[in-house]
Amino acid sequence: MKLAIQQVVKDNSAQVLFKVRLKTLARKLGFDSVTIENMQIVASEMLSNQIKYSRQTGMVQLWYSEPSADMQKKNSAPVTVDIFAMDYGPGILDIDKALQDGYTTSRTMGKGLGSIKRLADEYDVYSQIVTKEKTNKLWHGVAVWARFYLHSEECPQQYQVGVFERAYRDSNFNGDNIQLQITKNQLACLHVDATGHGQTAQKIIDKLHSIRTNIYKASASNMLDIVDRTLTGTAGAAGVAVKYNLTSCICEYSAVGDMRLLYLEHQKMKMLEVSPGTLGDVSRNHDSKQIQLEKGAILISTSDGIRRNWTMETFTGLWTKHAQIIAFVLGNQKGRASDDQSMIVLKNI
């Protein structure tokens, strides 16, 4: 997934510019005119709400996923457009009520969040309201996310995946990389954080292109073994490999280096084992391990570009939301501007 646009929202002129860019991107990706019109309605409602309520603290992002032609032929990765809006306003006290058409706290028709619910293939809304306990260090406001699939039937029913990838200073070179392969029975993921950033780190990532076709047939630990051999002679990388069985809900994983692997269940967060070392240089034993993902459970893998100074209580209520809005909120709030940033969130629904 790539970030196409990030835009500050302060007045109505922001809507015009964003909608033009959205239409251009959606056409390029092959979306039809009806879906593009729905995207623009959704974007308008998101931005209108920010202009009305966020006290000029709003921003909106346009993300897209355009897998390789080979991946699309295998139906293993969908083409998507994601719109994400976030602000630092007072927040919404009752999200369920706000999602009802006709509800409004101002003298407008009040169909904003309701229309997002109706028009998007997937959506979610998260909010933390202003309280006496909230300080400048704790976020409050509203986050709204909507996703459109080029082929709506590709929207998964058994699981949710959230991805956040952002390059240092939003450059064209990113040393963090997430690759997914989705089949009828399995979701496989390779999450790699190359040493350094910029073009140097991107060259390390580029060396992995040749192995991506068949690597997903291997176990999680063998996936990292292949990465280890491929990166020999480079500055190396940290990495996480995950294979999730969609039938048994068993998640096999292996991790090496400065990565963080978390398991969230029943309002508790557990850190999973990450072996020390660097793939391509020196790495110790990283045997595959397994964990059962219960209904509602979440697995999160983050690179060192995501700060670690948060707990489940930092974002109360976020963990019941869609995996993608979890990734967007965490990435935007806890991403380090001085490094490449990446995260994958896997949730069993």
PAVO-983502 format. One record per atom (N, C-alpha, C): residue in one letter; y, z, x. Coordinates in steps of 0.02 Angstrom, whole numbers, padded with zeros to 5 digits, always signed. Layout:
N
AYZX
...
REM end
This chain:
349
M-00059+00000+00042
M+00000+00000+00000
M+00062+00000+00044
K+00111-00041+00025
K+00172-00048+00065
K+00234-00031+00024
L+00283-00002+00058
L+00347+00012+00027
L+00391-00050+00032
A+00410-00078-00025
A+00453-00137-00025
A+00526-00119-00027
I+00544-00069-00066
I+00614-00051-00077
I+00619+00024-00087
Q+00670+00055-00058
Q+00692+00122-00078
Q+00767+00117-00091
Q+00788+00143-00147
Q+00857+00133-00168
Q+00885+00197-00199
V+00945+00215-00179
V+00980+00272-00209
V+01005+00252-00278
V+01001+00299-00326
V+01022+00284-00394
V+01081+00330-00413
K+01140+00299-00421
K+01199+00338-00440
K+01234+00310-00501
D+01227+00244-00513
D+01260+00214-00570
D+01219+00154-00594
N+01244+00120-00645
N+01207+00065-00676
N+01197+00005-00630
S+01238-00002-00579
S+01230-00059-00534
S+01163-00056-00497
A+01137+00005-00489
A+01072+00014-00455
A+01017-00019-00496
Q+01022-00016-00563
Q+00972-00046-00606
Q+00967-00121-00596
V+01025-00154-00594
V+01027-00227-00588
V+00993-00250-00524
L+01013-00219-00468
L+00985-00239-00403
L+00910-00226-00400
F+00889-00168-00424
F+00818-00150-00420
F+00776-00198-00463
K+00799-00214-00522
K+00761-00257-00567
K+00754-00328-00539
V+00805-00352-00505
V+00801-00418-00473
V+00748-00418-00419
R+00748-00367-00378
R+00699-00362-00324
R+00628-00352-00352
L+00622-00314-00404
L+00558-00302-00436
L+00530-00368-00464
K+00572-00406-00497
K+00550-00469-00527
K+00527-00518-00473
T+00564-00521-00417
T+00546-00566-00362
T+00479-00549-00333
L+00468-00484-00321
L+00404-00462-00291
L+00346-00474-00340
A+00355-00456-00403
A+00301-00463-00451
A+00280-00537-00460
R+00329-00581-00461
R+00313-00653-00465
R+00273-00676-00405
K+00293-00653-00347
K+00258-00672-00285
K+00185-00649-00286
L+00173-00592-00317
L+00105-00564-00319
L+00063-00595-00375
G+00095-00635-00419
G+00057-00670-00470
G+00057-00639-00539
F+00100-00590-00553
F+00103-00559-00619
F+00135-00607-00669
D+00112-00604-00731
D+00139-00648-00783
D+00205-00621-00809
S+00240-00663-00848
S+00308-00647-00870
S+00310-00586-00917
V+00259-00578-00958
V+00258-00521-01004
V+00252-00455-00966
T+00207-00454-00917
T+00199-00393-00876
T+00262-00378-00836
I+00293-00430-00809
I+00355-00421-00771
I+00409-00392-00815
E+00413-00416-00877
E+00462-00388-00924
E+00448-00314-00937
N+00384-00296-00945
N+00366-00226-00954
N+00385-00184-00894
M+00373-00211-00834
M+00393-00177-00773
M+00468-00162-00773
Q+00508-00211-00793
Q+00580-00203-00793
Q+00604-00152-00844
I+00570-00151-00902
I+00587-00100-00952
I+00572-00030-00924
V+00514-00023-00893
V+00495+00041-00864
V+00546+00062-00810
A+00564+00016-00766
A+00612+00031-00713
A+00679+00051-00743
S+00701+00016-00796
S+00765+00031-00828
S+00765+00102-00856
E+00709+00121-00888
E+00706+00187-00918
E+00706+00242-00865
M+00670+00230-00811
M+00669+00279-00756
M+00739+00289-00727
L+00773+00234-00713
L+00839+00238-00682
L+00892+00264-00731
S+00885+00246-00794
S+00932+00271-00844
S+00928+00347-00850
N+00867+00373-00849
N+00859+00446-00852
N+00889+00480-00791
Q+00882+00448-00733
Q+00911+00478-00673
Q+00988+00478-00677
I+01016+00424-00701
I+01089+00419-00707
I+01115+00472-00755
K+01078+00484-00809
K+01100+00532-00860
K+01093+00604-00837
Y+01037+00620-00804
Y+01019+00690-00795
Y+01015+00716-00724
S+01011+00672-00674
S+00995+00696-00607
S+01056+00716-00565
R+01115+00708-00593
R+01176+00727-00557
R+01184+00689-00492
Q+01169+00624-00495
Q+01176+00578-00438
Q+01132+00598-00379
T+01073+00625-00394
T+01026+00643-00340
T+00964+00599-00342
G+00965+00545-00381
G+00904+00506-00391
G+00892+00452-00338
M+00829+00435-00329
M+00809+00377-00289
M+00748+00346-00322
V+00739+00281-00309
V+00681+00245-00337
V+00649+00204-00282
Q+00583+00199-00285
Q+00545+00161-00235
Q+00501+00110-00270
L+00493+00053-00237
L+00448+00000-00261
L+00394-00009-00209
W+00332+00001-00230
W+00274-00005-00186
W+00228-00060-00212
Y+00189-00089-00168
Y+00142-00140-00190
Y+00080-00140-00146
S+00025-00163-00175
S-00037-00170-00138
S-00060-00242-00144
E-00068-00276-00088
E-00089-00346-00087
E-00145-00353-00036
P-00207-00339-00056
P-00264-00343-00010
P-00274-00414+00016
S-00313-00420+00068
S-00329-00486+00095
S-00366-00527+00043
A-00365-00593+00051
A-00400-00637+00005
A-00474-00621+00002
D-00503-00603+00060
D-00574-00586+00063
D-00589-00524+00022
M-00546-00474+00026
M-00556-00412-00012
M-00549-00426-00086
Q-00502-00469-00105
Q-00492-00485-00176
Q-00552-00522-00204
K-00580-00567-00165
K-00639-00605-00188
K-00697-00558-00202
K-00702-00506-00163
K-00757-00458-00171
K-00741-00406-00225
N-00682-00413-00256
N-00661-00365-00308
N-00661-00294-00282
S-00646-00285-00219
S-00650-00219-00189
S-00582-00186-00180
A-00529-00221-00198
A-00462-00192-00191
A-00415-00229-00239
P-00385-00195-00287
P-00342-00228-00336
P-00271-00241-00310
V-00237-00289-00341
V-00167-00301-00328
V-00127-00259-00377
T-00080-00219-00351
T-00043-00173-00394
T+00031-00172-00375
V+00072-00152-00424
V+00143-00137-00413
V+00155-00066-00438
D+00185-00024-00397
D+00199+00045-00415
D+00275+00057-00413
I+00300+00088-00466
I+00370+00109-00468
I+00371+00185-00468
F+00409+00214-00421
F+00412+00287-00415
F+00484+00308-00411
A+00504+00353-00457
A+00572+00379-00458
A+00570+00454-00450
M+00616+00481-00409
M+00617+00553-00396
M+00690+00576-00389
D+00704+00636-00415
D+00772+00661-00409
D+00770+00736-00394
Y+00829+00764-00385
Y+00838+00835-00370
Y+00880+00868-00424
G+00869+00847-00485
G+00906+00874-00542
G+00876+00938-00568
P+00895+00957-00629
P+00872+01022-00657
P+00800+01022-00679
G+00769+00963-00687
G+00699+00960-00707
G+00690+00957-00782
I+00627+00947-00804
I+00609+00943-00875
I+00567+01004-00892
L+00588+01041-00943
L+00552+01101-00962
L+00485+01085-00995
D+00484+01034-01040
D+00424+01017-01078
D+00410+00942-01071
I+00368+00924-01024
I+00354+00853-01010
I+00318+00820-01069
D+00270+00854-01099
D+00233+00825-01155
D+00280+00806-01212
K+00328+00849-01226
K+00376+00835-01279
K+00421+00776-01260
A+00440+00774-01195
A+00484+00720-01172
A+00449+00652-01173
L+00383+00652-01172
L+00345+00589-01174
L+00338+00560-01244
Q+00361+00597-01293
Q+00357+00572-01362
Q+00416+00526-01376
D+00402+00467-01405
D+00455+00422-01425
D+00501+00456-01475
G+00566+00449-01465
G+00614+00478-01510
G+00641+00544-01486
Y+00608+00575-01435
Y+00633+00639-01410
Y+00691+00627-01363
T+00744+00665-01369
T+00802+00658-01325
T+00842+00722-01323
T+00873+00735-01267
T+00920+00791-01262
T+00992+00766-01260
S+01000+00700-01267
S+01067+00671-01269
S+01071+00626-01330
R+01128+00593-01340
R+01138+00552-01400
R+01114+00480-01388
T+01051+00473-01364
T+01022+00408-01353
T+00959+00402-01395
M+00927+00345-01394
M+00867+00335-01435
M+00808+00375-01410
G+00810+00396-01346
G+00758+00440-01322
G+00689+00410-01315
K+00684+00347-01295
K+00619+00314-01288
K+00600+00304-01215
G+00636+00333-01169
G+00625+00321-01098
G+00556+00336-01073
L+00536+00400-01071
L+00471+00418-01045
L+00415+00393-01092
G+00429+00390-01156
G+00379+00365-01203
G+00362+00292-01191
S+00412+00252-01174
S+00399+00181-01161
S+00360+00171-01096
I+00372+00214-01047
I+00333+00211-00985
I+00260+00225-01000
K+00247+00274-01042
K+00179+00291-01062
K+00144+00232-01096
R+00181+00195-01136
R+00151+00139-01174
R+00141+00076-01133
L+00186+00062-01087
L+00187-00003-01054
L+00149-00006-00988
A+00145+00048-00952
A+00112+00048-00886
A+00037+00054-00893
D+00000+00026-00844
D-00073+00034-00843
D-00092+00106-00826
E-00055+00136-00781
E-00063+00207-00763
E+00007+00236-00754
Y+00014+00300-00768
Y+00079+00332-00760
Y+00069+00407-00754
D+00120+00441-00731
D+00120+00514-00735
D+00191+00539-00722
V+00204+00600-00744
V+00270+00631-00737
V+00258+00702-00712
Y+00297+00722-00662
Y+00292+00790-00635
Y+00362+00818-00628
S+00369+00882-00642
S+00435+00912-00638
S+00430+00986-00619
Q+00479+01009-00582
Q+00489+01080-00569
Q+00561+01095-00589
I+00570+01145-00632
I+00637+01160-00657
I+00673+01208-00611
V+00739+01209-00616
V+00781+01254-00577
V+00768+01326-00600
T+00754+01370-00553
T+00747+01441-00567
T+00784+01481-00514
K+00791+01545-00525
K+00825+01587-00475
K+00786+01589-00409
E+00720+01578-00414
E+00680+01580-00353
E+00686+01517-00312
K+00707+01462-00343
K+00713+01398-00307
K+00771+01402-00258
T+00757+01382-00196
T+00809+01379-00145
T+00815+01307-00122
N+00858+01294-00074
N+00866+01226-00047
N+00802+01201-00014
K+00757+01248+00003
K+00696+01229+00036
K+00640+01210-00014
L+00650+01227-00077
L+00599+01213-00128
L+00625+01160-00176
W+00585+01107-00184
W+00607+01051-00226
W+00607+01069-00300
H+00658+01047-00334
H+00659+01048-00407
H+00686+00980-00430
G+00664+00958-00488
G+00685+00893-00513
G+00629+00860-00551
V+00632+00793-00554
V+00582+00754-00592
V+00556+00698-00549
A+00490+00687-00551
A+00458+00630-00518
A+00420+00591-00572
V+00433+00526-00575
V+00401+00483-00625
V+00368+00424-00589
W+00306+00409-00607
W+00269+00355-00575
W+00236+00311-00627
A+00238+00245-00614
A+00204+00197-00658
A+00171+00143-00615
R+00111+00123-00634
R+00074+00071-00597
R+00054+00014-00644
F+00059-00047-00617
F+00038-00107-00653
F-00014-00143-00610
Y-00071-00160-00641
Y-00124-00198-00608
Y-00117-00272-00624
L-00128-00314-00575
L-00130-00386-00588
L-00185-00401-00638
H-00241-00366-00631
H-00296-00372-00679
H-00309-00301-00706
S-00287-00288-00767
S-00288-00220-00793
S-00358-00190-00796
E-00409-00232-00801
E-00478-00206-00804
E-00499-00173-00738
E-00461-00183-00685
E-00478-00152-00621
E-00455-00079-00616
C-00421-00055-00666
C-00400+00015-00667
C-00463+00060-00669
P-00473+00103-00619
P-00535+00143-00616
P-00539+00195-00671
Q-00599+00210-00693
Q-00610+00258-00747
Q-00643+00323-00723
Q-00675+00322-00665
Q-00713+00380-00642
Q-00677+00422-00590
Y-00626+00394-00560
Y-00593+00428-00505
Y-00520+00404-00502
Q-00481+00439-00462
Q-00412+00418-00448
Q-00401+00419-00373
V-00363+00371-00348
V-00347+00368-00278
V-00271+00363-00271
G-00243+00405-00228
G-00172+00401-00212
G-00163+00387-00138
V-00119+00340-00122
V-00108+00320-00052
V-00034+00324-00037
F-00018+00351+00023
F+00051+00352+00047
F+00051+00330+00120
E+00084+00275+00134
E+00090+00249+00203
E+00163+00230+00215
R+00193+00260+00265
R+00263+00243+00281
R+00273+00244+00356
A+00302+00191+00382
A+00312+00185+00454
A+00374+00225+00476
Y+00373+00246+00538
Y+00430+00279+00569
Y+00492+00235+00562
R+00545+00263+00531
R+00607+00227+00518
R+00597+00164+00477
D+00542+00163+00439
D+00525+00106+00395
D+00525+00039+00433
S+00500+00042+00495
S+00496-00019+00536
S+00438-00062+00513
N+00432-00121+00544
N+00377-00167+00528
N+00312-00146+00563
F+00316-00097+00606
F+00257-00075+00644
F+00237-00005+00621
N+00173+00003+00605
N+00149+00067+00581
N+00084+00085+00617
G+00084+00142+00650
G+00024+00165+00685
G-00023+00204+00641
D-00003+00217+00579
D-00047+00248+00530
D-00075+00193+00484
N-00139+00198+00467
N-00169+00145+00427
N-00225+00173+00383
I-00225+00152+00320
I-00277+00172+00273
I-00309+00109+00245
Q-00375+00105+00250
Q-00412+00048+00223
Q-00463+00073+00172
L-00464+00042+00114
L-00511+00061+00061
L-00558+00003+00046
Q-00620+00019+00032
Q-00666-00031+00005
Q-00699+00001-00057
I-00692-00034-00114
I-00716-00007-00177
I-00770-00054-00204
T-00829-00026-00216
T-00883-00064-00247
T-00903-00030-00312
K-00954-00056-00344
K-00976-00029-00409
K-00997+00044-00403
N-01028+00062-00347
N-01057+00129-00340
N-01023+00173-00288
Q-00976+00145-00251
Q-00949+00183-00194
Q-00876+00167-00179
L-00841+00219-00157
L-00774+00210-00129
L-00778+00232-00056
A-00759+00188-00011
A-00760+00205+00060
A-00688+00200+00087
C-00672+00245+00133
C-00603+00247+00160
C-00605+00260+00235
L-00563+00224+00270
L-00551+00237+00341
L-00476+00251+00350
H-00460+00311+00372
H-00391+00333+00381
H-00380+00346+00456
V-00336+00307+00487
V-00327+00310+00560
V-00254+00322+00577
D-00242+00366+00626
D-00175+00380+00652
D-00177+00366+00726
A-00149+00309+00747
A-00149+00290+00817
A-00100+00334+00857
T-00115+00344+00920
T-00072+00384+00963
T-00004+00349+00971
G+00050+00388+00963
G+00117+00360+00969
G+00141+00330+00903
H+00192+00287+00908
H+00217+00253+00848
H+00247+00186+00870
G+00270+00148+00821
G+00301+00084+00837
G+00251+00031+00856
Q+00274-00018+00895
Q+00232-00075+00912
Q+00171-00055+00953
T+00178-00005+00996
T+00122+00018+01037
T+00065+00043+00994
A+00082+00084+00944
A+00031+00111+00900
A+00003+00056+00855
Q+00045+00009+00834
Q+00022-00046+00791
Q-00030-00088+00827
K-00022-00098+00892
K-00071-00137+00931
K-00140-00103+00930
I-00140-00036+00930
I-00204+00000+00926
I-00236-00012+00858
I-00197-00009+00805
I-00222-00022+00738
I-00248-00093+00732
D-00213-00141+00762
D-00233-00211+00758
D-00303-00223+00787
K-00323-00182+00836
K-00389-00190+00866
K-00445-00175+00816
L-00428-00141+00761
L-00479-00123+00712
L-00492-00178+00661
H-00451-00230+00661
H-00460-00284+00611
H-00530-00315+00614
S-00556-00322+00673
S-00620-00358+00681
S-00679-00319+00654
I-00672-00254+00644
I-00731-00214+00624
I-00731-00196+00549
R-00678-00215+00513
R-00671-00190+00445
R-00719-00222+00395
T-00747-00280+00412
T-00791-00314+00364
T-00855-00275+00351
N-00887-00249+00404
N-00952-00218+00397
N-00953-00143+00410
I-00897-00114+00428
I-00897-00043+00447
I-00916+00002+00388
Y-00902-00020+00328
Y-00913+00024+00270
Y-00986+00031+00252
K-01030-00008+00283
K-01102-00001+00271
K-01130+00059+00309
A-01093+00083+00359
A-01116+00138+00401
A-01101+00205+00368
S-01132+00259+00394
S-01116+00326+00371
S-01046+00344+00395
A-01019+00399+00369
A-00951+00419+00388
A-00945+00431+00463
S-00993+00466+00492
S-00990+00480+00564
S-00998+00416+00605
N-01041+00371+00583
N-01051+00307+00618
N-00989+00262+00612
M-00953+00267+00556
M-00891+00231+00550
M-00843+00251+00606
L-00838+00316+00619
L-00794+00340+00673
L-00822+00323+00742
D-00888+00320+00748
D-00918+00297+00811
D-00897+00226+00827
I-00897+00183+00776
I-00876+00113+00785
I-00803+00109+00805
V-00761+00150+00773
V-00690+00153+00791
V-00682+00176+00863
D-00721+00227+00881
D-00719+00256+00949
D-00733+00202+01001
R-00787+00163+00991
R-00805+00111+01039
R-00752+00055+01040
T-00727+00038+00982
T-00678-00017+00978
T-00613+00000+01014
L-00594+00063+01013
L-00530+00083+01042
L-00535+00107+01115
T-00594+00100+01144
T-00602+00120+01214
T-00553+00081+01258
G-00519+00117+01301
G-00470+00086+01346
G-00399+00088+01318
T-00391+00110+01256
T-00324+00117+01227
T-00303+00191+01230
A-00243+00205+01204
A-00221+00275+01200
A-00259+00313+01146
G-00295+00276+01104
G-00339+00308+01056
G-00306+00325+00990
A-00344+00360+00948
A-00320+00376+00881
A-00358+00435+00853
A-00328+00467+00803
A-00363+00515+00762
A-00389+00478+00700
G-00441+00504+00669
G-00468+00467+00612
G-00509+00509+00564
V-00510+00486+00502
V-00552+00515+00450
V-00589+00459+00415
A-00654+00469+00405
A-00695+00421+00367
A-00723+00458+00307
V-00719+00426+00249
V-00744+00456+00187
V-00785+00405+00149
K-00842+00427+00122
K-00883+00386+00078
K-00897+00427+00016
Y-00874+00403-00042
Y-00880+00440-00104
Y-00926+00404-00152
N-00981+00436-00169
N-01030+00406-00215
N-01006+00417-00286
L-00993+00363-00323
L-00963+00367-00389
L-01012+00392-00442
T-01077+00392-00425
T-01128+00415-00473
T-01141+00490-00464
S-01154+00510-00401
S-01171+00580-00388
S-01109+00623-00377
C-01052+00592-00364
C-00989+00627-00349
C-00994+00667-00283
I-01041+00646-00240
I-01047+00677-00174
I-01002+00640-00126
C-00963+00677-00088
C-00917+00649-00040
C-00941+00664+00031
E-00955+00611+00068
E-00975+00617+00138
E-00914+00604+00181
Y-00902+00646+00231
Y-00841+00639+00271
Y-00853+00656+00344
S-00810+00629+00386
S-00810+00645+00457
S-00739+00637+00482
A-00715+00682+00525
A-00645+00681+00547
A-00639+00702+00619
V-00593+00669+00655
V-00581+00682+00726
V-00506+00681+00739
G-00482+00729+00778
G-00413+00727+00803
G-00364+00766+00760
D-00300+00749+00768
D-00246+00786+00735
D-00237+00762+00664
M-00288+00771+00624
M-00286+00755+00553
M-00297+00819+00513
R-00277+00818+00450
R-00289+00875+00406
R-00330+00851+00347
L-00385+00886+00334
L-00430+00867+00279
L-00436+00928+00234
L-00415+00921+00170
L-00411+00977+00124
L-00454+00964+00062
Y-00483+01018+00036
Y-00520+01014-00027
Y-00488+01064-00075
L-00466+01038-00133
L-00431+01079-00183
L-00474+01083-00246
E-00488+01145-00267
E-00528+01155-00327
E-00515+01225-00354
H-00510+01231-00421
H-00499+01295-00455
H-00440+01333-00425
Q-00386+01298-00415
Q-00324+01328-00389
Q-00331+01358-00320
K-00381+01335-00282
K-00391+01358-00214
K-00392+01298-00167
M-00367+01307-00107
M-00365+01254-00057
M-00406+01275+00004
K-00452+01231+00023
K-00495+01244+00080
K-00486+01190+00133
M-00479+01211+00195
M-00474+01164+00250
M-00544+01145+00273
L-00558+01080+00275
L-00623+01056+00298
L-00621+01044+00374
E-00680+01044+00404
E-00684+01040+00477
E-00662+00972+00504
V-00620+00975+00555
V-00598+00915+00592
V-00615+00926+00665
S-00655+00881+00694
S-00676+00889+00764
S-00619+00874+00811
P-00614+00911+00867
P-00561+00897+00916
P-00574+00832+00953
G-00523+00805+00984
G-00531+00746+01026
G-00489+00687+01002
T-00501+00630+01034
T-00465+00568+01017
T-00515+00511+01017
L-00518+00474+00963
L-00562+00416+00960
L-00538+00363+01009
G-00585+00337+01049
G-00566+00289+01101
G-00555+00320+01168
D-00549+00386+01170
D-00538+00422+01233
D-00591+00475+01242
V-00578+00535+01219
V-00626+00589+01223
V-00633+00621+01155
S-00692+00618+01126
S-00704+00651+01062
S-00772+00684+01062
R-00776+00742+01033
R-00838+00779+01030
R-00879+00758+00969
N-00932+00795+00958
N-00977+00780+00903
N-00939+00781+00836
H-00949+00728+00797
H-00917+00726+00731
H-00967+00703+00678
D-01020+00742+00671
D-01072+00726+00622
D-01043+00724+00551
S-01075+00685+00509
S-01054+00682+00439
S-01070+00747+00404
K-01026+00766+00358
K-01037+00824+00315
K-01028+00802+00243
Q-01053+00842+00197
Q-01049+00824+00126
Q-01018+00880+00085
I-00984+00859+00032
I-00956+00907-00015
I-00960+00876-00085
Q-00976+00916-00134
Q-00980+00892-00204
Q-00911+00897-00234
L-00885+00841-00258
L-00821+00840-00292
L-00832+00854-00366
E-00816+00916-00387
E-00822+00934-00457
E-00767+00899-00497
K-00773+00899-00563
K-00723+00868-00605
K-00655+00902-00594
G-00605+00862-00579
G-00538+00888-00566
G-00526+00907-00493
A-00578+00906-00451
A-00571+00923-00381
A-00536+00867-00343
I-00502+00886-00288
I-00462+00839-00250
I-00477+00844-00176
L-00484+00787-00143
L-00491+00784-00071
L-00428+00750-00043
I-00395+00781+00006
I-00334+00754+00034
I-00341+00747+00110
S-00327+00688+00136
S-00326+00676+00208
S-00255+00657+00227
T-00227+00692+00277
T-00158+00678+00299
T-00156+00670+00374
S-00112+00626+00397
S-00098+00620+00469
S-00049+00674+00489
D-00034+00678+00555
D+00013+00730+00577
D+00085+00713+00559
G+00096+00656+00526
G+00162+00639+00502
G+00179+00674+00437
I+00132+00710+00409
I+00144+00750+00349
I+00147+00823+00368
R+00202+00857+00353
R+00210+00927+00371
R+00156+00969+00337
R+00142+01025+00368
R+00088+01068+00343
R+00115+01133+00314
N+00180+01138+00305
N+00210+01200+00281
N+00214+01203+00204
W+00157+01189+00172
W+00154+01193+00099
W+00087+01221+00077
T+00087+01250+00018
T+00026+01275-00013
T+00023+01246-00084
M-00030+01262-00120
M-00035+01239-00189
M+00022+01267-00231
E+00046+01327-00214
E+00099+01359-00252
E+00167+01326-00240
T+00173+01289-00184
T+00236+01255-00170
T+00252+01203-00224
F+00200+01172-00251
F+00208+01121-00303
F+00165+01140-00363
T+00186+01192-00397
T+00149+01219-00454
T+00138+01165-00507
G+00076+01156-00527
G+00060+01109-00580
G+00049+01037-00557
L+00063+01022-00494
L+00056+00953-00470
L-00017+00932-00469
W-00063+00979-00458
W-00133+00962-00444
W-00171+00941-00506
T-00141+00949-00565
T-00172+00923-00627
T-00150+00851-00640
K-00106+00825-00599
K-00078+00758-00609
K-00121+00705-00575
H-00102+00642-00586
H-00137+00585-00556
H-00132+00588-00480
A-00185+00566-00447
A-00188+00568-00374
A-00129+00531-00341
Q-00106+00476-00373
Q-00052+00438-00342
Q+00015+00474-00344
I+00031+00508-00399
I+00094+00545-00400
I+00090+00605-00354
I+00030+00633-00344
I+00021+00686-00295
I+00040+00660-00226
A+00014+00601-00208
A+00027+00572-00142
A+00102+00556-00134
F+00133+00528-00185
F+00204+00511-00180
F+00248+00573-00174
V+00234+00625-00213
V+00275+00686-00209
V+00266+00719-00141
L+00204+00728-00119
L+00193+00759-00053
L+00222+00718+00003
G+00211+00652+00000
G+00236+00609+00054
G+00311+00609+00059
N+00345+00605+00003
N+00418+00604+00004
N+00448+00672+00020
Q+00414+00725+00000
Q+00441+00792+00013
Q+00421+00821+00080
K+00362+00802+00104
K+00335+00833+00165
K+00325+00784+00222
G+00345+00721+00214
G+00339+00673+00268
G+00390+00688+00323
R+00369+00679+00386
R+00414+00690+00443
R+00447+00624+00461
A+00514+00623+00459
A+00551+00562+00473
A+00543+00539+00545
S+00519+00583+00589
S+00513+00567+00660
S+00445+00538+00679
D+00405+00519+00629
D+00338+00494+00645
D+00315+00448+00588
D+00262+00409+00602
D+00228+00373+00548
D+00195+00425+00502
Q+00191+00408+00438
Q+00165+00456+00389
Q+00112+00423+00346
S+00058+00459+00334
S+00006+00431+00291
S-00036+00486+00259
M-00062+00469+00201
M-00102+00517+00163
M-00144+00480+00112
I-00204+00504+00100
I-00245+00479+00045
I-00268+00538+00003
V-00264+00530-00062
V-00284+00582-00109
V-00339+00554-00154
L-00396+00586-00155
L-00453+00564-00196
L-00468+00619-00247
K-00470+00599-00311
K-00481+00648-00364
K-00537+00624-00411
N-00583+00669-00426
N-00636+00654-00473
N-00612+00670-00543
I-00613+00621-00588
I-00591+00632-00657
I-00648+00628-00707
REM end
